[in-house]
């Protein structure tokens, strides 16, 4: 019974969104016009897509960000990384994978 409940919570439609159509990194080639893009260094973060209302993973999973975290985000889509510091990928990954959205984990002391 507990296993079925856990499975249904993990794969609940409430925790899923439409998989965003975002470009993945590719090798540079001469016909790419770099000035057409806003680019930055790849950090030790988790890729996240803001659709104007919620944070979504590349696979379409919702990240349970607290309201205060996204309060000043624009109504327009953004694509980037959730990042804490170098060598902290596991920490960020753990925070966004926690489906409970515990606010204290989203804060950095």
C-alpha positions, -999 to 999 in steps of 0.1 A, spaced: 0 0 0 28 24 9 47 15 -22 16 23 -44 11 56 -26 48 65 -31 46 55 -68 15 76 -73 30 106 -56 62 104 -76 44 101 -109 14 122 -102 3 146 -130 3 173 -104 41 170 -103 45 169 -141 43 197 -167 46 197 -204 83 190 -213 98 223 -223 113 226 -258 148 238 -248 180 236 -268 207 215 -254 244 223 -258 259 215 -292 293 219 -307 301 253 -321 301 255 -359 307 285 -381 270 291 -391 260 298 -355 255 335 -349 267 338 -313 253 373 -309 218 359 -313 221 342 -279 226 351 -243 251 325 -231 271 320 -200 296 295 -185 282 261 -175 279 261 -138 275 232 -113 237 237 -113 205 220 -124 189 231 -157 155 248 -151 129 263 -173 106 291 -161 74 291 -182 62 323 -166 44 305 -138 65 275 -126 99 260 -127 102 229 -148 130 204 -155 142 194 -190 121 162 -185 89 181 -175 91 176 -138 80 205 -116 104 220 -92 85 228 -60 101 263 -55 86 284 -27 65 314 -37 91 338 -23 118 323 -45 99 330 -78 80 361 -66 101 385 -88 104 362 -118 89 377 -150 58 364 -168 80 355 -197 99 323 -202 135 319 -189 160 291 -194 190 286 -171 204 269 -141 196 267 -104 230 271 -88 244 275 -53 282 274 -56 309 255 -73 311 218 -62 275 220 -49 257 201 -77 245 174 -53 230 199 -29 211 217 -57 199 184 -72 187 172 -38 168 204 -32 149 204 -65 142 166 -62 125 170 -29 88 171 -38 78 186 -4 92 220 -13 106 226 21 114 263 21 144 261 44 162 240 19 158 267 -7 175 293 15 212 296 18 226 307 52 
